[in-house]
Amino acid sequence: MSSATIKKIIPCKKKELVEMVLDIENYPEFVPWCIQGKVYDKKESEDLITFKGDLKVGKSFLNETFSSYVSFYKERDKIIVTNLEGPLKYLKNEWTFKQINNSTQLTFIIDFELKNPIFNSIMKKSFELGLNKIARAFEQRAVDLYNK
């Protein structure tokens, strides 16, 4: 399995960052290697938002669709994502948001394993590089949207 934790201060309000992270349909605009994002079966209650989400990731004809279940716990300021279908054997990631003045402390934890052992060993070697590139993309998107 590959796992990592990233902690960053993002220059926007917590509510804005949460909305940006939940808006997976716009991920192709800024997330590296993301071709398409779709949301299904979205439900919202007073303290919880849930939906199924598909992300098509890759380049041109070399791509895979990852299907996940996303839960946003409003009271805890936490998003939890788990794997439903696709090339992952296992996935759990958590996004935790904490308002600090006019910025947000974001903690992102990811733990996953691919079904294909060959791809899994390749992914382990480039995992940190790819994860840092994606983290920078989220940070830049927040700056572009909310820090004008």
C-alpha positions in Angstrom: 0.0 0.0 0.0 1.0 3.6 -0.6 0.2 6.2 2.0 1.0 9.8 2.8 -0.1 12.9 4.7 0.1 16.5 3.5 -0.5 19.5 5.7 -0.8 23.0 4.1 -2.1 26.4 4.9 -4.3 27.4 2.0 -5.1 31.2 1.5 -8.9 31.0 1.5 -11.8 30.5 3.9 -12.6 27.0 5.0 -16.1 27.0 3.4 -14.6 28.0 0.1 -12.0 25.2 0.2 -14.5 22.6 1.2 -16.8 23.6 -1.7 -13.8 23.4 -4.1 -12.8 20.0 -2.9 -16.3 18.6 -3.2 -16.7 20.0 -6.7 -15.2 17.1 -8.5 -16.9 17.9 -11.7 -14.5 20.8 -12.1 -11.4 18.7 -11.3 -10.4 18.4 -15.0 -9.9 22.2 -15.1 -7.0 22.0 -12.6 -6.1 18.5 -11.4 -3.2 16.9 -13.3 -4.2 13.8 -15.3 -7.9 14.2 -14.5 -10.0 13.9 -17.7 -13.5 13.9 -16.3 -15.4 14.1 -13.0 -19.0 13.1 -12.4 -21.3 13.1 -9.3 -24.2 10.7 -8.7 -26.8 10.2 -6.0 -26.0 13.4 -4.1 -27.8 13.6 -0.7 -27.6 16.4 1.8 -28.8 16.6 5.4 -28.2 19.1 8.2 -24.8 17.7 9.0 -23.8 15.4 6.1 -23.3 15.5 2.3 -22.8 12.2 0.5 -22.4 11.2 -3.1 -20.9 8.7 -5.5 -18.2 10.2 -7.7 -16.3 9.1 -10.7 -12.9 10.4 -11.8 -11.5 9.4 -15.1 -7.7 9.7 -14.8 -5.0 9.3 -17.4 -3.9 10.5 -20.8 -5.9 10.2 -24.0 -6.6 6.4 -24.6 -4.6 5.3 -21.5 -7.1 6.1 -18.7 -9.0 4.5 -15.8 -12.2 5.5 -14.0 -12.1 5.5 -10.2 -15.5 5.3 -8.5 -15.7 6.5 -4.9 -18.1 7.2 -2.1 -17.6 10.7 -0.7 -18.9 11.8 2.7 -18.6 15.4 4.1 -19.2 15.6 7.8 -20.0 19.3 8.3 -19.7 19.3 12.1 -16.3 17.7 12.0 -15.1 19.6 8.9 -14.0 16.3 7.3 -14.4 14.7 4.0 -13.8 10.9 3.8 -13.5 9.1 0.4 -13.6 5.4 0.0 -13.2 3.2 -3.1 -16.3 1.7 -4.8 -15.0 0.4 -8.2 -12.1 0.8 -10.6 -8.4 -0.1 -10.5 -8.0 0.3 -6.8 -8.0 -2.6 -4.4 -8.3 -0.2 -1.5 -8.7 3.5 -0.9 -9.2 5.8 2.0 -8.5 9.4 2.0 -9.4 12.1 4.5 -9.5 15.9 4.0 -9.7 17.9 7.3 -10.2 21.6 7.3 -9.5 24.1 10.1 -10.1 27.9 9.7 -7.1 30.0 10.8 -7.8 33.7 10.4 -8.6 34.1 6.6 -6.8 30.9 5.6 -7.5 27.2 6.1 -5.2 24.5 7.4 -5.8 21.5 5.2 -4.7 18.0 6.3 -4.9 15.4 3.5 -4.3 11.7 4.3 -4.3 9.1 1.6 -3.9 5.3 1.8 -4.4 3.1 -1.2 -3.4 0.0 -3.2 -3.9 -0.8 -6.8 -5.3 -4.2 -7.9 -2.6 -4.7 -10.5 0.7 -5.5 -8.6 2.9 -4.3 -11.4 1.2 -0.9 -11.6 1.2 -0.8 -7.8 5.0 -1.1 -7.7 5.4 1.5 -10.4 3.0 3.8 -8.6 4.9 3.5 -5.3 8.0 4.9 -7.0 6.3 8.0 -8.4 3.6 8.4 -5.8 5.2 11.3 -3.8 6.0 13.3 -6.9 2.5 12.9 -8.2 0.8 13.6 -4.9 2.9 16.8 -4.5 1.9 18.0 -8.0 -1.8 17.4 -7.2 -1.5 19.2 -3.9 0.1 22.2 -5.6 -2.8 22.2 -8.2 -5.4 22.4 -5.4 -3.5 25.2 -3.7 -3.1 27.2 -6.9 -6.8 26.7 -7.7 -7.8 28.1 -4.4 -5.5 31.1 -5.0 -7.0 31.6 -8.5 -10.6 31.4 -7.3 -10.5 33.1 -3.9 -7.4 35.4 -3.7 -8.0 38.0 -6.4 
